[in-house]
Amino acid sequence: MEIRPEFLSLVLACALVTAVPRVLPLVLLARFELPAWLLGWLRFVPVAVLGALTGIEVLMPGGNALSLHLPSLAGVGAAFAVAAVSRSLLATVAAGVALYWLLS
């Protein structure tokens, strides 16, 4: 199989554009001691991003208008309830997926 130079340069450029914004902040911030309040705030960023992405899919399934799609909301409700009681990630995911599957 032959790899054309244009294709290889495109792949390398895409890798560079993807890697630089992720690596550069890590390299720059590794030299500084961040304040405790900032570290505490940064702990919530992954949860907030996951919640935003999940919320869009639950409230607007398939990109359609806002709807109260019963299987999605029931699955999220079950996941929240199991998470509050068990504090187990595996049980939370299993309960949410199982209820969504049963109602779909």
N, C-alpha and C positions, 0 to 999 in steps of 0.2 A: 504494500500500500504506500502510495506516495503522498507526502504532506507538502502542500504548496506553501511557499514562504508567506503569502498573504494571510493564509489561514492561521499559520503558526504565530505570526505577529499579532493577529487579532485576538487569539486565545491568550497570549502573554499580556497584551494590553488590558484585556478584561480582568485577568488575574491581578494585575497591578492596581487597577482602579478599585477592585474589590478589597484587596489586602491593605492598601495604604490607609484608608480611613479607619480601619480596625486596629492596625498595629501602631500607627503614629501616636494616638492618645495614650496607649499603654507605655510606649517608650518615654514619652514626655512626662507623664504623670508618675512614673516609677521613681523619678528623681526628687519628688516632693512628698512631704508628709501632709496628707489631707486632713482637714479638721474633722473631729468626731461627728459634728452635725451633718457634714457633707457625706461622710461614709454611711451614716444612718439613713440619709435620704436616698442614696444610690442603691441601698438594699431593696427598695421598693420598685425600682425601674423595671426589672424583668416581670414582676407580677402585674404591674400596670399595663405593660405592653401586651402580655398574654391575655389579660382581661379585655383589653380593647379589641384585639383580634378575634377573640372568642365571642365577645358581645355582638360584633357586627354579623358574624355568621349565625348566631342564635336568633337575633331579632330581625335579620334580613336574609333569610335562607336563599341561596342562589342569586343574591344581588337584587332581589325583588323588593317591592315596597315593604315598609314596616308591617310585620305581622306577628301574631302570637301563635307561632307554630308549636302546637302542643308537644310533639315528641322532643323537640329541642329544649323547650323550657322545662319539661318534666325531667329530662336527663340532667340538666344543670341543677335543678332543685334537688334531685336525688344525690348528685355528687356533693353539693354543699352540705346536705344533711349527714351523709356518711362521713364526710371530712370532719365535720364538727364533733361527731361522736367517736370515730375511730382514730383520727389523726394518721391514717394509713393511706399513702399515695396509691398503692395497688388496689385497695378496696374502693377508694374514691373513684378511680378511673373505671374499674369493673362495674360499679353500680350505675354510673352515668351512662356508659356504653350499653349495658344490658337493658336498662329501661328505655333508652332511645331505640334500640333494636326491637324490643318487644312492641313498642307503640308505632313503629314505622310500617 
